[in-house]
């Protein structure tokens, strides 16, 4: 019984994965202007990551070095965390701004 459930789960997962990849491509072909807007968002995220990578440190503690963490790995993890913090702050500020602007309309 468990094997059947796993096969159904895998099947549904791959159907959802296919839909998540194929349907946006179909939508992008129908409306290329929307694809350009999405490209702006991706470029903005890349710029934020580059800034975060420049700001992140490459310090490696001896405990981390034993686990195989290098300076490059430490810098990438730091950049990922800084990117997350920046995106989270922008999202929260956007939500607060949106709610306050709606309250005054």
Secondary structure by P-SEA (a helix, b strand, c coil): caaaaaaaaaaaaaaaaaaaccaaaaaaaacaaaaaaaaaaaaaaaaaaaaaaaaccccccaaaaaacccaaaaaaaaaaaaaaaaaaaaaaaaaaaaaaaaaac
